[in-house]
Amino acid sequence: MTEHVSLDPAALRTIFADCRQCGTCCRSYRKITLQADEVEFIRKMGGHVGVDVSLAQLRDRPMDEVVAEALASGKVFMIHPDDKGCLFLQKRNDKYYCRIYHHRPRACQGFRCNLADSSFLELFGGADSIHLLGQNRFGLPL
């Protein structure tokens, strides 16, 4: 039988660093999961929105059908197509700020900095990793 273990929130917070506004997270992640209600806002603000489809899917069916299926299954992302990072990231006085901070996607709201260097990205699967995005500070879904 599994025993319930209570977690000490203070102990869990010690593995996460306070944000240093270094911008590493916003420059490193190439795609951020979007919820259905966030897509239109990101598009209106000029962000790049894409869906996760494969060429194999496109061989057998029309693009409109494959994209509609991806949208319905929640495979929608805010895409950062270059090495500059998020379109909404701006640098002022050697610190980075989010231009849509109060309206940023829930995946970004749930992100917690952990080392903010390549060791964190390598630990969780590379620069395209989104495994920890969209989770609260205890690793639970938002």
MARGU-491817 format. One record per residue: chain; x negated, y negated, z of N, C-alpha, C, O in turn; residue number from 1; residue in three letters. Coordinates in Angstrom, 2 decimals. Layout:
LUMKE,A,X,Y,Z,X,Y,Z,X,Y,Z,X,Y,Z,NUM,ALA
...
//
This chain:
LUMKE,A,-0.84,1.18,0.00,0.00,0.00,0.00,-0.89,-1.25,0.00,-1.91,-1.29,0.68,1,MET
LUMKE,A,-0.48,-2.23,-0.75,-1.24,-3.46,-0.83,-0.91,-4.35,0.36,0.25,-4.56,0.70,2,THR
LUMKE,A,-1.95,-4.86,0.98,-1.77,-5.72,2.13,-1.77,-7.18,1.68,-2.63,-7.59,0.90,3,GLU
LUMKE,A,-0.84,-7.95,2.18,-0.78,-9.37,1.85,-1.86,-10.10,2.62,-1.95,-10.00,3.85,4,HIS
LUMKE,A,-2.66,-10.84,1.89,-3.74,-11.62,2.51,-3.41,-13.09,2.30,-3.19,-13.53,1.18,5,VAL
LUMKE,A,-3.39,-13.83,3.39,-3.12,-15.27,3.24,-4.40,-15.97,2.82,-5.49,-15.64,3.27,6,SER
LUMKE,A,-4.24,-16.94,1.94,-5.38,-17.68,1.42,-5.49,-19.01,2.12,-4.50,-19.68,2.39,7,LEU
LUMKE,A,-6.69,-19.38,2.41,-6.96,-20.66,3.04,-7.17,-21.70,1.95,-8.19,-21.67,1.26,8,ASP
LUMKE,A,-6.20,-22.63,1.77,-6.34,-23.63,0.70,-7.63,-24.44,0.79,-8.21,-24.80,-0.24,9,PRO
LUMKE,A,-8.08,-24.72,1.99,-9.32,-25.50,2.15,-10.52,-24.73,1.61,-11.41,-25.31,0.99,10,ALA
LUMKE,A,-10.54,-23.42,1.83,-11.64,-22.60,1.32,-11.60,-22.52,-0.20,-12.64,-22.56,-0.85,11,ALA
LUMKE,A,-10.41,-22.41,-0.76,-10.29,-22.35,-2.22,-10.75,-23.65,-2.86,-11.34,-23.62,-3.94,12,LEU
LUMKE,A,-10.48,-24.76,-2.23,-10.87,-26.05,-2.81,-12.38,-26.23,-2.86,-12.87,-27.05,-3.64,13,ARG
LUMKE,A,-13.13,-25.48,-2.06,-14.58,-25.65,-2.05,-15.23,-25.16,-3.33,-16.36,-25.56,-3.64,14,THR
LUMKE,A,-14.57,-24.29,-4.09,-15.18,-23.82,-5.34,-14.97,-24.81,-6.48,-15.59,-24.67,-7.53,15,ILE
LUMKE,A,-14.11,-25.79,-6.28,-13.88,-26.80,-7.31,-14.53,-28.11,-6.90,-14.48,-28.51,-5.74,16,PHE
LUMKE,A,-15.13,-28.75,-7.86,-15.77,-30.04,-7.60,-14.77,-31.16,-7.86,-13.87,-31.02,-8.69,17,ALA
LUMKE,A,-14.94,-32.26,-7.16,-14.14,-33.43,-7.47,-14.53,-33.92,-8.86,-15.68,-33.77,-9.28,18,ASP
LUMKE,A,-13.58,-34.49,-9.55,-13.85,-34.97,-10.90,-14.91,-36.08,-10.85,-14.79,-37.04,-10.09,19,CYS
LUMKE,A,-15.94,-35.91,-11.67,-17.00,-36.91,-11.76,-16.79,-37.83,-12.94,-17.62,-38.70,-13.22,20,ARG
LUMKE,A,-15.69,-37.64,-13.63,-15.37,-38.41,-14.83,-16.51,-38.35,-15.85,-16.85,-39.34,-16.50,21,GLN
LUMKE,A,-17.09,-37.15,-15.97,-18.19,-36.96,-16.91,-17.68,-36.65,-18.31,-18.43,-36.78,-19.28,22,CYS
LUMKE,A,-16.42,-36.25,-18.44,-15.83,-35.98,-19.75,-16.17,-34.63,-20.33,-15.74,-34.32,-21.45,23,GLY
LUMKE,A,-16.92,-33.80,-19.62,-17.33,-32.51,-20.15,-16.14,-31.64,-20.51,-16.14,-31.01,-21.57,24,THR
LUMKE,A,-15.15,-31.59,-19.67,-13.99,-30.73,-19.93,-13.26,-31.18,-21.20,-12.90,-30.35,-22.03,25,CYS
LUMKE,A,-13.05,-32.45,-21.34,-12.29,-32.99,-22.49,-13.09,-32.94,-23.78,-12.51,-32.99,-24.87,26,CYS
LUMKE,A,-14.40,-32.84,-23.70,-15.23,-32.71,-24.89,-15.46,-31.25,-25.25,-15.75,-30.94,-26.40,27,ARG
LUMKE,A,-15.34,-30.35,-24.28,-15.69,-28.95,-24.50,-14.56,-28.09,-25.03,-14.77,-27.25,-25.90,28,SER
LUMKE,A,-13.36,-28.29,-24.51,-12.26,-27.44,-24.93,-11.73,-27.91,-26.27,-11.40,-29.08,-26.44,29,TYR
LUMKE,A,-11.64,-26.99,-27.24,-11.22,-27.32,-28.59,-9.71,-27.25,-28.77,-9.16,-27.88,-29.67,30,ARG
LUMKE,A,-9.03,-26.48,-27.92,-7.58,-26.40,-28.02,-6.98,-26.30,-26.63,-7.48,-25.58,-25.77,31,LYS
LUMKE,A,-5.89,-27.03,-26.45,-5.21,-27.10,-25.16,-3.77,-26.63,-25.37,-3.08,-27.14,-26.26,32,ILE
LUMKE,A,-3.33,-25.69,-24.59,-1.97,-25.17,-24.71,-0.96,-26.27,-24.43,-1.07,-26.99,-23.44,33,THR
LUMKE,A,0.04,-26.39,-25.32,1.11,-27.36,-25.13,2.42,-26.65,-24.84,2.70,-25.59,-25.40,34,LEU
LUMKE,A,3.21,-27.24,-23.98,4.58,-26.77,-23.76,5.45,-27.38,-24.87,5.09,-28.38,-25.47,35,GLN
LUMKE,A,6.59,-26.76,-25.12,7.46,-27.20,-26.21,7.85,-28.67,-26.09,7.94,-29.38,-27.09,36,ALA
LUMKE,A,8.09,-29.13,-24.85,8.53,-30.52,-24.66,7.39,-31.54,-24.76,7.64,-32.74,-24.69,37,ASP
LUMKE,A,6.16,-31.08,-24.92,5.01,-31.99,-25.02,4.57,-32.24,-26.46,3.85,-33.20,-26.73,38,GLU
LUMKE,A,4.99,-31.39,-27.37,4.50,-31.44,-28.75,4.82,-32.77,-29.42,3.93,-33.40,-29.99,39,VAL
LUMKE,A,6.06,-33.20,-29.36,6.46,-34.42,-30.06,5.72,-35.65,-29.51,5.31,-36.52,-30.28,40,GLU
LUMKE,A,5.54,-35.71,-28.19,4.82,-36.85,-27.60,3.38,-36.90,-28.09,2.88,-37.97,-28.46,41,PHE
LUMKE,A,2.71,-35.76,-28.10,1.32,-35.73,-28.56,1.23,-36.16,-30.01,0.32,-36.91,-30.38,42,ILE
LUMKE,A,2.15,-35.71,-30.83,2.17,-36.13,-32.25,2.40,-37.63,-32.37,1.71,-38.31,-33.14,43,ARG
LUMKE,A,3.36,-38.16,-31.62,3.66,-39.60,-31.69,2.46,-40.44,-31.27,2.26,-41.54,-31.79,44,LYS
LUMKE,A,1.68,-39.94,-30.34,0.51,-40.69,-29.86,-0.70,-40.53,-30.78,-1.74,-41.14,-30.55,45,MET
LUMKE,A,-0.56,-39.72,-31.82,-1.64,-39.56,-32.79,-2.51,-38.35,-32.57,-3.54,-38.20,-33.23,46,GLY
LUMKE,A,-2.12,-37.48,-31.65,-2.89,-36.27,-31.39,-2.69,-35.23,-32.47,-1.69,-35.25,-33.19,47,GLY
LUMKE,A,-3.62,-34.32,-32.56,-3.56,-33.23,-33.54,-2.88,-32.04,-32.88,-3.31,-31.58,-31.82,48,HIS
LUMKE,A,-1.82,-31.53,-33.51,-1.10,-30.37,-32.98,-1.21,-29.25,-33.99,-1.03,-29.47,-35.19,49,VAL
LUMKE,A,-1.50,-28.05,-33.52,-1.60,-26.90,-34.40,-1.02,-25.67,-33.76,-0.72,-25.66,-32.56,50,GLY
LUMKE,A,-0.87,-24.63,-34.56,-0.34,-23.36,-34.07,-1.38,-22.28,-34.28,-2.29,-22.42,-35.10,51,VAL
LUMKE,A,-1.26,-21.20,-33.55,-2.20,-20.10,-33.62,-1.64,-19.04,-34.56,-0.80,-18.23,-34.16,52,ASP
LUMKE,A,-2.10,-19.03,-35.80,-1.70,-18.02,-36.78,-2.96,-17.47,-37.43,-4.00,-18.13,-37.47,53,VAL
LUMKE,A,-2.85,-16.27,-37.95,-4.01,-15.65,-38.60,-3.79,-15.56,-40.10,-2.66,-15.65,-40.58,54,SER
LUMKE,A,-4.87,-15.40,-40.83,-4.76,-15.24,-42.28,-4.01,-13.97,-42.63,-3.30,-13.93,-43.64,55,LEU
LUMKE,A,-4.14,-12.94,-41.82,-3.42,-11.69,-42.08,-1.91,-11.93,-42.05,-1.18,-11.36,-42.86,56,ALA
LUMKE,A,-1.44,-12.76,-41.12,-0.02,-13.07,-41.06,0.42,-13.83,-42.31,1.51,-13.60,-42.82,57,GLN
LUMKE,A,-0.43,-14.72,-42.79,-0.09,-15.53,-43.95,-0.10,-14.74,-45.26,0.51,-15.17,-46.24,58,LEU
LUMKE,A,-0.79,-13.60,-45.30,-0.81,-12.77,-46.51,0.55,-12.16,-46.79,0.95,-11.99,-47.94,59,ARG
LUMKE,A,1.27,-11.82,-45.72,2.51,-11.08,-45.87,3.76,-11.95,-45.87,4.81,-11.53,-46.37,60,ASP
LUMKE,A,3.67,-13.15,-45.31,4.88,-13.98,-45.15,4.57,-15.43,-45.49,3.41,-15.85,-45.46,61,ARG
LUMKE,A,5.60,-16.20,-45.80,5.38,-17.62,-46.09,4.92,-18.39,-44.85,5.24,-18.04,-43.72,62,PRO
LUMKE,A,4.15,-19.46,-45.11,3.59,-20.25,-44.01,4.68,-20.81,-43.10,4.52,-20.78,-41.87,63,MET
LUMKE,A,5.77,-21.32,-43.66,6.84,-21.90,-42.83,7.38,-20.88,-41.82,7.65,-21.22,-40.67,64,ASP
LUMKE,A,7.53,-19.65,-42.27,8.06,-18.59,-41.40,7.07,-18.25,-40.28,7.46,-18.10,-39.12,65,GLU
LUMKE,A,5.79,-18.13,-40.65,4.76,-17.79,-39.66,4.62,-18.92,-38.63,4.49,-18.65,-37.43,66,VAL
LUMKE,A,4.63,-20.16,-39.09,4.52,-21.31,-38.18,5.73,-21.38,-37.26,5.57,-21.62,-36.07,67,VAL
LUMKE,A,6.92,-21.17,-37.78,8.14,-21.18,-36.96,8.07,-20.11,-35.88,8.48,-20.34,-34.74,68,ALA
LUMKE,A,7.56,-18.93,-36.23,7.42,-17.85,-35.25,6.41,-18.21,-34.17,6.63,-17.94,-32.99,69,GLU
LUMKE,A,5.30,-18.83,-34.58,4.28,-19.25,-33.61,4.84,-20.30,-32.67,4.58,-20.26,-31.46,70,ALA
LUMKE,A,5.61,-21.25,-33.20,6.23,-22.27,-32.37,7.19,-21.65,-31.37,7.21,-22.03,-30.19,71,LEU
LUMKE,A,7.99,-20.69,-31.82,8.97,-20.04,-30.96,8.31,-19.23,-29.85,8.86,-19.09,-28.76,72,ALA
LUMKE,A,7.12,-18.69,-30.13,6.44,-17.88,-29.12,5.51,-18.70,-28.22,4.85,-18.14,-27.35,73,SER
LUMKE,A,5.46,-20.02,-28.42,4.66,-20.88,-27.56,3.19,-20.96,-27.89,2.40,-21.38,-27.06,74,GLY
LUMKE,A,2.81,-20.56,-29.09,1.40,-20.62,-29.50,1.10,-21.97,-30.16,0.69,-22.03,-31.31,75,LYS
LUMKE,A,1.32,-23.03,-29.40,1.14,-24.39,-29.91,0.03,-25.06,-29.10,0.00,-24.95,-27.87,76,VAL
LUMKE,A,-0.87,-25.75,-29.78,-2.03,-26.34,-29.12,-2.27,-27.77,-29.57,-1.95,-28.15,-30.69,77,PHE
LUMKE,A,-2.83,-28.56,-28.67,-3.41,-29.83,-29.04,-4.83,-29.49,-29.48,-5.60,-28.89,-28.72,78,MET
LUMKE,A,-5.17,-29.87,-30.69,-6.43,-29.46,-31.30,-7.42,-30.63,-31.29,-7.05,-31.78,-31.55,79,ILE
LUMKE,A,-8.67,-30.32,-30.98,-9.74,-31.30,-31.07,-10.70,-30.80,-32.15,-11.56,-29.96,-31.88,80,HIS
LUMKE,A,-10.54,-31.29,-33.38,-11.24,-30.69,-34.52,-12.74,-30.98,-34.62,-13.41,-30.39,-35.46,81,PRO
LUMKE,A,-13.27,-31.85,-33.80,-14.69,-32.15,-33.91,-15.36,-32.08,-32.54,-14.72,-31.77,-31.54,82,ASP
LUMKE,A,-16.65,-32.37,-32.51,-17.42,-32.28,-31.27,-17.26,-33.50,-30.38,-17.87,-33.56,-29.31,83,ASP
LUMKE,A,-16.45,-34.46,-30.79,-16.24,-35.66,-29.98,-15.26,-35.40,-28.84,-15.19,-36.18,-27.89,84,LYS
LUMKE,A,-14.51,-34.32,-28.93,-13.57,-33.98,-27.86,-12.20,-34.55,-28.09,-11.81,-34.88,-29.21,85,GLY
LUMKE,A,-11.48,-34.66,-27.02,-10.09,-35.08,-27.06,-9.95,-36.50,-27.62,-10.72,-37.40,-27.28,86,CYS
LUMKE,A,-8.98,-36.66,-28.47,-8.69,-37.96,-29.07,-8.36,-39.01,-28.01,-8.60,-40.20,-28.21,87,LEU
LUMKE,A,-7.80,-38.57,-26.89,-7.35,-39.49,-25.85,-8.43,-39.80,-24.81,-8.18,-40.53,-23.86,88,PHE
LUMKE,A,-9.61,-39.26,-25.00,-10.73,-39.51,-24.08,-11.43,-40.80,-24.48,-11.78,-40.99,-25.64,89,LEU
LUMKE,A,-11.64,-41.67,-23.52,-12.37,-42.90,-23.80,-13.41,-43.15,-22.71,-13.21,-42.77,-21.55,90,GLN
LUMKE,A,-14.49,-43.77,-23.09,-15.59,-44.05,-22.16,-15.61,-45.53,-21.84,-15.61,-46.39,-22.73,91,LYS
LUMKE,A,-15.64,-45.82,-20.53,-15.76,-47.20,-20.06,-16.73,-47.20,-18.89,-16.56,-46.44,-17.94,92,ARG
LUMKE,A,-17.73,-48.04,-18.95,-18.70,-48.18,-17.85,-19.29,-46.84,-17.43,-19.35,-46.52,-16.24,93,ASN
LUMKE,A,-19.72,-46.06,-18.41,-20.37,-44.77,-18.17,-19.46,-43.72,-17.51,-19.96,-42.73,-16.98,94,ASP
LUMKE,A,-18.16,-43.91,-17.53,-17.21,-42.92,-17.02,-16.16,-42.69,-18.09,-15.88,-43.56,-18.91,95,LYS
LUMKE,A,-15.59,-41.49,-18.07,-14.59,-41.13,-19.05,-13.20,-41.19,-18.43,-12.99,-40.82,-17.28,96,TYR
LUMKE,A,-12.25,-41.66,-19.23,-10.87,-41.80,-18.80,-9.94,-41.22,-19.86,-10.27,-41.22,-21.05,97,TYR
LUMKE,A,-8.79,-40.74,-19.43,-7.77,-40.25,-20.34,-6.80,-41.39,-20.62,-6.22,-41.98,-19.70,98,CYS
LUMKE,A,-6.62,-41.71,-21.91,-5.72,-42.80,-22.27,-4.25,-42.47,-22.02,-3.42,-43.37,-21.94,99,ARG
LUMKE,A,-3.92,-41.19,-21.89,-2.54,-40.80,-21.62,-2.45,-40.06,-20.29,-1.63,-39.16,-20.13,100,ILE
LUMKE,A,-3.29,-40.44,-19.34,-3.44,-39.72,-18.08,-2.09,-39.38,-17.42,-1.88,-38.23,-17.03,101,TYR
LUMKE,A,-1.21,-40.32,-17.30,0.06,-40.08,-16.62,1.04,-39.29,-17.46,2.09,-38.87,-16.97,102,HIS
LUMKE,A,0.72,-39.07,-18.73,1.58,-38.32,-19.63,0.83,-37.16,-20.28,1.29,-36.62,-21.28,103,HIS
LUMKE,A,-0.33,-36.79,-19.74,-1.14,-35.73,-20.35,-0.42,-34.38,-20.24,0.44,-34.20,-19.38,104,ARG
LUMKE,A,-0.78,-33.43,-21.10,-0.14,-32.11,-21.07,-0.31,-31.43,-19.71,-1.27,-31.69,-18.99,105,PRO
LUMKE,A,0.63,-30.56,-19.39,0.57,-29.85,-18.10,-0.68,-29.00,-17.98,-1.19,-28.81,-16.88,106,ARG
LUMKE,A,-1.19,-28.47,-19.10,-2.43,-27.70,-19.06,-3.58,-28.57,-18.55,-4.43,-28.09,-17.79,107,ALA
LUMKE,A,-3.61,-29.83,-18.96,-4.64,-30.75,-18.48,-4.41,-31.12,-17.02,-5.36,-31.26,-16.25,108,CYS
LUMKE,A,-3.16,-31.29,-16.64,-2.84,-31.62,-15.25,-3.29,-30.53,-14.30,-3.71,-30.82,-13.18,109,GLN
LUMKE,A,-3.22,-29.27,-14.74,-3.58,-28.15,-13.88,-5.05,-27.82,-13.88,-5.49,-26.97,-13.10,110,GLY
LUMKE,A,-5.83,-28.47,-14.73,-7.26,-28.16,-14.81,-7.99,-28.68,-13.58,-7.74,-29.79,-13.12,111,PHE
LUMKE,A,-8.90,-27.88,-13.06,-9.76,-28.29,-11.95,-11.21,-28.09,-12.36,-11.59,-27.02,-12.86,112,ARG
LUMKE,A,-12.00,-29.10,-12.14,-13.41,-29.05,-12.52,-14.16,-28.02,-11.68,-13.99,-27.94,-10.46,113,CYS
LUMKE,A,-14.97,-27.23,-12.35,-15.83,-26.27,-11.66,-17.17,-26.30,-12.36,-17.38,-25.63,-13.37,114,ASN
LUMKE,A,-18.08,-27.07,-11.82,-19.44,-27.22,-12.29,-19.58,-28.14,-13.49,-20.60,-28.80,-13.64,115,LEU
LUMKE,A,-18.56,-28.20,-14.35,-18.58,-29.07,-15.53,-19.87,-28.95,-16.33,-20.44,-29.95,-16.77,116,ALA
LUMKE,A,-20.30,-27.73,-16.52,-21.44,-27.51,-17.40,-21.24,-26.21,-18.16,-20.20,-25.57,-18.02,117,ASP
LUMKE,A,-22.21,-25.81,-18.96,-22.02,-24.65,-19.82,-21.89,-23.35,-19.04,-21.30,-22.40,-19.57,118,SER
LUMKE,A,-22.40,-23.26,-17.81,-22.28,-22.01,-17.07,-20.83,-21.68,-16.79,-20.45,-20.50,-16.78,119,SER
LUMKE,A,-20.01,-22.69,-16.56,-18.58,-22.47,-16.34,-17.92,-21.97,-17.62,-17.14,-21.01,-17.58,120,PHE
LUMKE,A,-18.23,-22.59,-18.75,-17.63,-22.17,-20.01,-18.07,-20.77,-20.39,-17.25,-19.98,-20.86,121,LEU
LUMKE,A,-19.34,-20.44,-20.20,-19.84,-19.11,-20.52,-19.21,-18.05,-19.64,-18.93,-16.94,-20.10,122,GLU
LUMKE,A,-18.99,-18.37,-18.39,-18.40,-17.44,-17.45,-16.99,-17.03,-17.88,-16.58,-15.89,-17.67,123,LEU
LUMKE,A,-16.25,-17.97,-18.48,-14.87,-17.69,-18.84,-14.64,-17.60,-20.34,-13.53,-17.86,-20.81,124,PHE
LUMKE,A,-15.66,-17.22,-21.10,-15.43,-16.86,-22.48,-15.78,-17.86,-23.54,-15.26,-17.77,-24.65,125,GLY
LUMKE,A,-16.63,-18.79,-23.26,-17.11,-19.67,-24.32,-16.39,-20.99,-24.40,-15.45,-21.27,-23.65,126,GLY
LUMKE,A,-16.84,-21.80,-25.32,-16.34,-23.17,-25.44,-14.89,-23.26,-25.88,-14.25,-24.29,-25.69,127,ALA
LUMKE,A,-14.36,-22.18,-26.46,-12.97,-22.20,-26.90,-12.04,-21.66,-25.81,-10.85,-21.47,-26.03,128,ASP
LUMKE,A,-12.59,-21.41,-24.64,-11.82,-20.81,-23.55,-10.73,-21.74,-23.04,-10.96,-22.93,-22.83,129,SER
LUMKE,A,-9.55,-21.19,-22.84,-8.45,-21.95,-22.24,-7.85,-21.15,-21.09,-6.74,-21.44,-20.66,130,ILE
LUMKE,A,-8.58,-20.15,-20.59,-8.04,-19.25,-19.59,-7.61,-19.96,-18.31,-6.61,-19.56,-17.71,131,HIS
LUMKE,A,-8.31,-20.96,-17.89,-7.99,-21.61,-16.62,-7.11,-22.83,-16.79,-6.66,-23.41,-15.80,132,LEU
LUMKE,A,-6.86,-23.22,-18.00,-6.01,-24.39,-18.21,-4.56,-24.02,-17.96,-4.13,-22.91,-18.26,133,LEU
LUMKE,A,-3.81,-24.96,-17.41,-2.41,-24.71,-17.15,-2.16,-23.99,-15.84,-1.08,-23.45,-15.63,134,GLY
LUMKE,A,-3.16,-23.98,-14.96,-3.01,-23.34,-13.67,-3.17,-24.39,-12.58,-3.85,-25.39,-12.75,135,GLN
LUMKE,A,-2.52,-24.13,-11.45,-2.69,-25.04,-10.34,-4.02,-24.74,-9.64,-4.77,-23.87,-10.09,136,ASN
LUMKE,A,-4.32,-25.43,-8.57,-5.64,-25.26,-7.95,-5.85,-23.90,-7.33,-6.97,-23.59,-6.92,137,ARG
LUMKE,A,-4.81,-23.07,-7.24,-4.95,-21.72,-6.70,-4.95,-20.67,-7.80,-4.92,-19.48,-7.52,138,PHE
LUMKE,A,-4.98,-21.11,-9.06,-5.02,-20.17,-10.16,-3.65,-19.65,-10.57,-3.57,-18.70,-11.35,139,GLY
LUMKE,A,-2.59,-20.25,-10.07,-1.24,-19.83,-10.41,-0.70,-20.69,-11.55,-1.07,-21.86,-11.67,140,LEU
LUMKE,A,0.18,-20.12,-12.40,0.73,-20.94,-13.50,1.48,-22.14,-12.99,2.09,-22.10,-11.92,141,PRO
LUMKE,A,1.44,-23.23,-13.76,2.19,-24.43,-13.40,3.66,-24.18,-13.55,4.48,-25.07,-13.29,142,LEU
//
